[in-house]
């Protein structure tokens, strides 16, 4: 019964997002079939299906479902095989990506958040997400190149290591800090450089250096 109720709530969430921002069938289905409530801390479950960001501890936030849907859409996931996420947080964005990509690689610098996210993935039987506790700015060379790279935290620049790990003609989406604002920016790799396209203003926690135990 609970599973059925959750399915109805997540399907409605996808419709609510679609009413505000047109979704492709693939992203809409990914939102509708990802259990938002499983990624929200206890005490906030009554707000799980609102289009708001929510605190998850360690001064981090779970992005609003609207933002997660937009970021997924901006990646142009169709036809792409692998995606690297910098900043796993609660794991909700990675869970949505897992419905859109065959392989998801997600890095989180705060160890307790990564451990919690891994538990959620196991509980939900999501088997195509690979996790790592590390400074995501260095990427994950072992599985490169990636068709797509997604920053789930704001950056001042795109590290060269990540550019190198992006496949030719690959797409990288990141909230970029610019003139005191954050702007979701889509980069397409042509040769060894990135062509940038600014999409919309946003609010994300910043990328930080190092690992936090």
N, C-alpha and C positions, 0 to 999 in steps of 0.2 A: 504493500500500500504506500509506504514511504517513498519507495523508488518511483512509483507511478506519479505521486505528487511532485517529486523533484523534476521528473521528465516534463510535466505540464508547466512548471515554473520556469524551467530553462528554455522551453519552447516559446513561452510568452516573452521571456527576456530577449530572445533573438528577434521577435516581432517588434518589441519596443525599440530596440536599437535600429532595426530596419526602417522604422517610421521616422527616425531622426537622420539616418545616414544610410543610403542605399547599399545593401550588401549583395555580393555575388551569392549564388546558391551554395557554393562550397563553404564560404565563411559563415553564412547564416546557419548552415547545418552543423558546422563545427561548434558554434556558440550554443546551439540548441541541444547538442548532445554532450556538452561538457558540464560537469556538475559544479556550478559556481559555489554553491553552499559549502562544498568540501574544502574550499580554499580560504574560507572566511573564518577568522578566529572565533572561538566560543564567546558568546555575548554580543556578537554582531550579526548572527544569522538572520535576525529579523530585517536587517538591511541588505542582505546578500543580493537581492534582485533589483535593488535601486541602481540607477546609472551614476553611482558615486564611487570615488576612491575610498578605501577604508584602511585604518592603521593595522599593521600586523606585528608590531614590536620591532625592537632594534632601530627605532626611528625610520622605519621603512613603511611603505604602503602597498596595498594590492590595488593595481590600477582599476579604474572604473571599467565595467564591461564594454562600455561604448568605446573607450580608448583602446582596449585590447582588440576589439573588432576592427577598428580603424587601422591600427598598426598591422594587423594580419592582412587586411585588404591592400594596404600600401606596399606590401612585399611582393604583390603579384605572385601568389604561390603556385598558380597553375603551371604544371609541367616541371616544377622544381623538385629535386629529390631530397636535398639536405639543407638544414638551416642551423645556424649558430646563434644562440641568444646570450647576450651579455647582460647579466642581472636577472637571476631566476626569481628572486623574491618568494612569494607564496607558491609559485609554480603554475598559477592559473593561465598565464600567457603561454607557457610551454605546453600545457595540456590542450589548449586550443590549437596550437601549432601542430601537435601530434596527430590531429585529425586531418591536417592539410599537407603534411610532409611525411615521407617514409621514415626519415631519420631526423631527430631533433637532438641537438647538443646544447646544453644549457650550463652556464657557469655562474656561480654565486660566491661572493667574497666573504659573506657572513656565515660561518659554519653552522650555527643553530638553525638558520633559515633553510639552508640546503638540506640538513637532516630532516626537518619537518616536511619539506617539499617531497623528498624521496619517499617518506612514509605515505604521503598522500598518493603519489604515483602508484606505489605498490598496492595500496588499499583499493584503488580504482582500476587495477590491472592494466595500467598503461605501460607497455613494454618497449616502446620505440623512443623513449627519452633517455639520453645518456647524460649523467650529471657529473659535475666537477666543482670542488671548492678551490677557488683560485681567484687571482686578479684577472678579470675577464678582458682587460685591455691587451693582454698578451695573446688572446685567442686560444685555440686548441689545435696546435700544428699537426698532431697525430692523425686527425681525420680530415684535414683540409685537402683540397679546396672545398668551400661551401658555396652552394648556389645562391643562398641568401644569408645575410647577417642582420640581426635585429638588436638594437640597443634598447633595453627596458629601463634605462637611466640616462640622464642628460649628459652630454659631452661638450668639451670646448673644442675638440679636434678629433679626427679619426686616426688612431695610431697606425703607423706604417705596417706593423705586423698583421693587422686585420685586413688592410688593403691587399697585402700579399696573399692572405688566406682566402680571399674572395675569388671565386671562379671568374674566368673571362666572361664579360657581359653580365656578371652577377649583380644583384641588387642589395644594397645596404640601406636600412632605414634607421634613423637615429634622431632623437630630440637634441638639437644643437643650440648651445647658448650663444646668443648674438645680441649685442646692444642692450643687455639687461633683460632680454626676453628669451624664451625657449621656442624654437620653431622645429616642428617635425620636418625632417629633410630626407628626401630619397636620393641616393647616390647610385649611379650606374657605372660600372667599371668598364672603361674603354682603354685598351692598352694597359699602361701602368698607372693611369690616373682616374679620378672619379669626377663624373659630371653630376652637378648638384641641382636639385629641384626642390624649392621650398613649398611646403604643403599647407601647414596651419600652425598657429600658436598652440602651446600646450604647457603643462606643468608636470614635471617628473622630479624625483630625487636625483641628485647628481651622482655621476660616476666617481668613486673614490679609489685611492691607491691601496694596494696591499690586501692582506687577508685578516679577517677579524674572527678570532676563535670564540 
